[in-house]
Amino acid sequence: KKTGEVRQLRNKAGDERSLQNNTVMVLYEDSSETMWVGTYKKGISYFNECAFKFGAEYMGDISCIEEDKEGYVWLGINDVGIIYWNSVTGNRAAFPQKGTDKLITDAIVCILKASDGKLWIGTLGGGLICYDNGRIIHYKKNIPERQNSLAHNNVLALAEDKQGIIWIGTLGGGVQSLNPKTGLFTTYNTTSAGLISDYVSSLCMGKEGSLWIGTVQGLSELDIETKKVVNLEGTKSGKEYFSDQNISQVYEDSRGLIWIGTCEGLNVYNPKTDELIILGVEQGVSSPIISGIVEDGNENIWVTTARGITNVIPAVDLK
């Protein structure tokens, strides 16, 4: 952090204390500044700056990580559903426990622990699942289609706004908002709202009242209050374009910068100044194929790629 040097953290054959797999799917930093790393088919590795080494927890093919207020870590596993894990005691269990309804076996893609304690689960092909105090509710697309229904059964992204409304990104049905109290859906797609694409890969609830929507054809910004949509393929001025329009991840940091992951590099967009910076292998990113983005307690950015992890330290404080 003092020198700005970028260090690559990779798997070393025969060394169980190294990163277990260079294909990293998801990151989570806990309150002790330990970075938990979900890897492709090699479970979880964890890293602490003070220790300079990884530990490993073998749990399967992890696609998403979420923590609740009680300190449990919820893991979405492609082949076994959900595992909840106490990272302090090491206790773990499949979810839900015996005596409750059984989750469908479709691949878990995203998890959201809402402010009211409900657990929302997005699946690939199985729709949306809500776990509420022992009760499981399934939301699926109605066929034939009726007015109040999930738009698509492929749910790739979830977010919650300040009013407790759940926002759902689908692969083919655009974005929907769901009021958990009324059970009513509202759909925002290319036809009804002018969304740039109905194929949504990532959602990020911004601090200024915007929902940032990453799609396979660019970025959309939805104003939560006015419901107005602004589509971006780069800067609003049109002077610069994203390195690729197929967006894998969108993330807003504490500075208000929008980090946009693609298969052709990492894009950093400043909506206040309408400026865009593109980071690739030449700038120290381990691979142009970006998977996940997260900010730690020191306001530094961790990026997972197809070839490991990159730690980006922004030089300017914009707050």
C-alpha positions as CSV (number, residue, x, y, z in Angstrom):
1,K,0.0,0.0,0.0
2,K,2.9,2.4,0.6
3,T,4.7,1.8,-2.7
4,G,1.6,1.0,-4.9
5,E,3.2,-2.2,-6.1
6,V,0.8,-4.8,-7.5
7,R,1.4,-8.3,-6.3
8,Q,-0.1,-11.3,-8.0
9,L,-1.5,-14.1,-5.7
10,R,-1.6,-17.4,-7.5
11,N,-1.9,-21.1,-6.9
12,K,1.3,-23.0,-6.2
13,A,1.3,-26.7,-7.0
14,G,1.6,-28.8,-3.8
15,D,1.2,-25.8,-1.5
16,E,-2.1,-26.0,0.4
17,R,-1.5,-22.5,1.8
18,S,-1.6,-20.8,-1.6
19,L,-4.7,-19.8,-3.5
20,Q,-6.5,-23.0,-4.3
21,N,-7.5,-22.1,-7.9
22,N,-6.5,-19.2,-10.1
23,T,-10.1,-18.9,-11.4
24,V,-11.7,-16.8,-8.8
25,M,-15.5,-16.4,-8.8
26,V,-16.3,-14.1,-5.8
27,L,-14.8,-12.1,-3.0
28,Y,-15.9,-11.2,0.5
29,E,-14.0,-9.2,3.2
30,D,-15.0,-9.7,6.8
31,S,-14.6,-7.3,9.7
32,S,-11.1,-8.5,10.6
33,E,-9.9,-7.6,7.1
34,T,-9.6,-11.2,6.1
35,M,-10.4,-11.7,2.4
36,W,-12.5,-14.8,1.6
37,V,-12.1,-16.0,-2.0
38,G,-14.6,-18.4,-3.7
39,T,-12.8,-20.4,-6.3
40,Y,-13.9,-22.5,-9.3
41,K,-14.4,-26.1,-8.0
42,K,-11.8,-25.7,-5.3
43,G,-13.8,-24.2,-2.4
44,I,-12.9,-21.2,-0.4
45,S,-9.4,-19.7,0.2
46,Y,-8.9,-17.0,2.7
47,F,-6.2,-14.3,3.0
48,N,-5.1,-11.8,5.6
49,E,-2.6,-9.1,4.8
50,C,-0.9,-9.7,8.1
51,A,-0.4,-13.4,7.4
52,F,0.6,-13.2,3.7
53,K,-0.8,-16.7,3.0
54,F,-4.0,-18.4,2.1
55,G,-6.0,-21.0,4.0
56,A,-8.5,-23.3,2.3
57,E,-12.0,-24.5,3.0
58,Y,-13.3,-27.2,0.5
59,M,-17.0,-26.6,-0.1
60,G,-17.6,-27.0,-3.8
61,D,-18.2,-24.8,-6.8
62,I,-19.1,-21.5,-5.2
63,S,-20.9,-18.8,-7.2
64,C,-21.9,-16.2,-4.6
65,I,-21.3,-15.2,-1.0
66,E,-23.4,-13.2,1.4
67,E,-23.1,-12.4,5.2
68,D,-26.0,-11.8,7.6
69,K,-26.2,-9.6,10.7
70,E,-25.4,-12.7,12.9
71,G,-22.1,-13.3,11.2
72,Y,-23.1,-16.3,9.2
73,V,-21.8,-16.5,5.7
74,W,-24.2,-17.8,3.1
75,L,-22.6,-19.7,0.1
76,G,-24.3,-20.4,-3.2
77,I,-23.0,-23.7,-4.5
78,N,-23.7,-24.8,-8.1
79,D,-24.1,-28.4,-7.3
80,V,-25.5,-28.6,-3.7
81,G,-27.6,-25.5,-3.3
82,I,-27.0,-23.3,-0.2
83,I,-24.5,-23.8,2.7
84,Y,-24.5,-21.5,5.7
85,W,-21.2,-21.3,7.6
86,N,-20.0,-19.8,10.8
87,S,-16.5,-18.7,9.8
88,V,-15.5,-18.2,13.5
89,T,-16.4,-21.7,14.8
90,G,-16.1,-23.5,11.5
91,N,-19.6,-25.0,11.8
92,R,-21.4,-25.4,8.5
93,A,-24.7,-26.9,7.3
94,A,-26.7,-27.5,4.2
95,F,-29.7,-25.2,3.8
96,P,-32.5,-25.5,4.5
97,Q,-32.4,-27.8,7.5
98,K,-34.6,-30.9,7.9
99,G,-38.2,-30.1,8.6
100,T,-38.5,-27.3,6.0
101,D,-39.4,-27.3,2.4
102,K,-36.7,-28.5,0.0
103,L,-34.9,-26.0,-2.3
104,I,-34.9,-26.8,-6.0
105,T,-31.7,-28.2,-7.3
106,D,-31.0,-25.5,-9.9
107,A,-27.7,-23.7,-9.9
108,I,-27.6,-20.9,-7.3
109,V,-26.4,-17.7,-9.0
110,C,-26.9,-14.9,-6.5
111,I,-27.9,-14.4,-2.8
112,L,-29.3,-11.3,-1.0
113,K,-29.9,-11.1,2.8
114,A,-32.5,-8.3,3.0
115,S,-32.7,-5.8,5.8
116,D,-35.8,-7.5,7.1
117,G,-34.0,-10.8,7.5
118,K,-35.4,-12.6,4.5
119,L,-33.0,-14.5,2.3
120,W,-33.5,-14.1,-1.5
121,I,-31.9,-16.6,-3.8
122,G,-31.6,-16.3,-7.6
123,T,-31.2,-19.4,-9.7
124,L,-30.4,-20.4,-13.2
125,G,-33.6,-21.8,-14.6
126,G,-35.5,-22.2,-11.3
127,G,-36.6,-18.6,-10.8
128,L,-36.4,-16.6,-7.5
129,I,-36.6,-18.1,-4.0
130,C,-37.4,-16.3,-0.7
131,Y,-36.7,-17.9,2.6
132,D,-38.7,-16.3,5.4
133,N,-38.4,-17.7,8.9
134,G,-38.7,-21.3,8.0
135,R,-41.0,-20.7,5.0
136,I,-39.9,-21.0,1.4
137,I,-41.7,-19.0,-1.4
138,H,-41.0,-19.7,-5.1
139,Y,-41.4,-17.1,-7.7
140,K,-41.5,-18.3,-11.3
141,K,-42.6,-17.0,-14.7
142,N,-46.2,-17.9,-15.3
143,I,-47.0,-19.7,-18.5
144,P,-49.2,-18.6,-20.1
145,E,-47.9,-15.2,-18.9
146,R,-50.1,-13.3,-16.5
147,Q,-49.7,-9.7,-15.3
148,N,-48.0,-10.3,-11.9
149,S,-45.2,-12.7,-12.5
150,L,-41.5,-13.1,-12.5
151,A,-40.3,-12.0,-16.0
152,H,-37.8,-14.8,-16.5
153,N,-36.6,-17.9,-14.6
154,N,-32.9,-17.0,-15.0
155,V,-32.2,-14.6,-12.1
156,L,-28.6,-13.4,-12.2
157,A,-28.6,-10.4,-9.9
158,L,-30.4,-9.1,-6.8
159,A,-30.4,-5.7,-4.9
160,E,-32.4,-4.0,-2.2
161,D,-33.3,-0.3,-2.0
162,K,-33.8,1.9,1.1
163,Q,-37.6,1.2,1.1
164,G,-37.0,-2.6,1.2
165,I,-38.0,-3.2,-2.4
166,I,-36.2,-6.1,-4.0
167,W,-34.7,-5.5,-7.5
168,I,-34.2,-8.5,-9.7
169,G,-32.0,-8.8,-12.8
170,T,-32.9,-11.5,-15.2
171,L,-31.3,-13.0,-18.3
172,G,-33.9,-12.2,-20.9
173,G,-36.7,-10.5,-19.0
174,G,-35.0,-7.2,-18.0
175,V,-35.2,-5.8,-14.5
176,Q,-38.1,-6.1,-12.0
177,S,-38.9,-4.6,-8.7
178,L,-40.8,-6.7,-6.1
179,N,-42.6,-5.3,-3.1
180,P,-42.3,-8.1,-0.5
181,K,-45.3,-6.7,1.4
182,T,-47.7,-6.7,-1.6
183,G,-46.1,-9.4,-3.8
184,L,-46.4,-7.1,-6.8
185,F,-43.8,-7.0,-9.6
186,T,-43.0,-4.0,-11.7
187,T,-41.0,-4.7,-14.9
188,Y,-38.4,-2.5,-16.6
189,N,-37.3,-3.7,-20.0
190,T,-36.3,-2.5,-23.4
191,T,-40.0,-2.0,-24.4
192,S,-41.5,-0.5,-21.2
193,A,-38.6,1.6,-19.9
194,G,-36.0,1.8,-22.7
195,L,-33.5,-0.4,-21.0
196,I,-30.4,-1.0,-23.1
197,S,-30.8,-4.8,-23.0
198,D,-33.1,-7.3,-21.3
199,Y,-30.2,-9.6,-20.6
200,V,-29.0,-8.4,-17.2
201,S,-25.8,-9.7,-15.6
202,S,-25.3,-7.4,-12.6
203,L,-27.1,-4.9,-10.3
204,C,-25.7,-2.3,-8.0
205,M,-27.8,0.0,-5.8
206,G,-26.1,3.4,-5.9
207,K,-25.8,5.8,-3.0
208,E,-27.4,8.7,-4.9
209,G,-30.7,6.8,-5.7
210,S,-29.6,5.2,-9.0
211,L,-29.7,1.5,-9.8
212,W,-26.8,0.6,-12.0
213,I,-27.7,-2.2,-14.4
214,G,-25.0,-4.2,-16.2
215,T,-26.1,-6.0,-19.3
216,V,-24.6,-7.8,-22.3
217,Q,-25.0,-4.7,-24.4
218,G,-23.9,-1.9,-22.1
219,L,-24.8,-0.1,-18.9
220,S,-28.2,1.3,-17.8
221,E,-28.8,3.8,-15.0
222,L,-32.3,3.7,-13.5
223,D,-33.4,6.5,-11.2
224,I,-35.3,4.8,-8.4
225,E,-37.6,7.9,-7.8
226,T,-38.4,9.0,-11.3
227,K,-38.0,5.6,-13.0
228,K,-36.1,7.3,-15.8
229,V,-33.5,5.2,-17.6
230,V,-30.2,6.5,-19.1
231,N,-28.2,4.1,-21.2
232,L,-24.4,4.2,-21.4
233,E,-22.0,2.6,-23.8
234,G,-19.2,4.8,-22.3
235,T,-19.2,8.4,-21.2
236,K,-22.4,10.4,-21.6
237,S,-20.5,12.8,-23.9
238,G,-19.8,9.9,-26.3
239,K,-16.0,10.7,-26.3
240,E,-15.0,7.4,-24.8
241,Y,-16.5,3.9,-24.9
242,F,-16.3,1.0,-22.4
243,S,-13.6,-1.6,-23.3
244,D,-16.4,-4.0,-24.1
245,Q,-20.2,-3.7,-23.9
246,N,-20.7,-7.2,-22.4
247,I,-20.7,-6.3,-18.7
248,S,-20.0,-9.0,-16.1
249,Q,-20.0,-6.9,-13.0
250,V,-20.9,-3.3,-11.9
251,Y,-20.0,-1.9,-8.5
252,E,-20.1,1.5,-6.9
253,D,-17.4,2.3,-4.4
254,S,-17.4,4.8,-1.5
255,R,-16.1,7.6,-3.7
256,G,-19.0,7.3,-6.1
257,L,-16.9,5.7,-8.8
258,I,-18.6,3.0,-10.9
259,W,-16.4,0.0,-11.5
260,I,-17.5,-2.0,-14.6
261,G,-16.1,-5.4,-15.3
262,T,-16.0,-6.9,-18.8
263,C,-14.3,-9.6,-20.7
264,E,-12.0,-7.0,-22.2
265,G,-10.8,-5.2,-19.1
266,L,-11.8,-3.1,-16.1
267,N,-13.6,0.2,-16.6
268,V,-13.7,3.0,-13.9
269,Y,-16.4,5.6,-14.6
270,N,-16.8,8.9,-12.7
271,P,-20.4,10.0,-13.2
272,K,-19.7,13.4,-11.6
273,T,-17.1,14.3,-14.2
274,D,-18.2,12.0,-17.0
275,E,-14.6,10.6,-17.2
276,L,-13.6,7.0,-18.0
277,I,-10.4,5.1,-17.2
278,I,-9.8,1.6,-18.6
279,L,-7.5,-0.8,-16.8
280,G,-6.1,-3.9,-18.4
281,V,-3.1,-6.3,-18.2
282,E,-0.8,-3.4,-19.2
283,Q,-1.9,-1.5,-16.0
284,G,-1.4,-4.6,-13.8
285,V,-4.8,-6.3,-13.8
286,S,-4.1,-10.1,-13.8
287,S,-6.5,-10.8,-16.7
288,P,-8.8,-8.7,-18.9
289,I,-11.7,-11.2,-18.0
290,I,-13.3,-9.6,-14.9
291,S,-15.5,-11.7,-12.7
292,G,-16.0,-9.8,-9.4
293,I,-15.4,-6.4,-7.8
294,V,-15.5,-5.4,-4.1
295,E,-14.2,-2.6,-1.9
296,D,-12.5,-3.3,1.4
297,G,-12.5,-1.3,4.7
298,N,-9.4,0.7,3.5
299,E,-11.3,1.9,0.4
300,N,-9.1,-0.3,-1.9
301,I,-10.6,-2.4,-4.6
302,W,-10.3,-6.1,-5.0
303,V,-10.9,-7.6,-8.5
304,T,-11.3,-11.3,-9.3
305,T,-10.3,-12.3,-12.9
306,A,-9.9,-15.4,-14.9
307,R,-6.2,-15.6,-13.7
308,G,-6.4,-14.6,-10.1
309,I,-6.9,-11.5,-7.9
310,T,-5.9,-7.9,-8.5
311,N,-5.8,-5.3,-5.7
312,V,-6.3,-1.8,-7.0
313,I,-5.4,1.2,-4.8
314,P,-7.1,4.4,-6.0
315,A,-4.7,7.3,-5.7
316,V,-7.3,10.1,-5.4
317,D,-10.0,10.5,-2.7
318,L,-13.0,12.0,-4.5
319,K,-15.2,12.3,-1.4
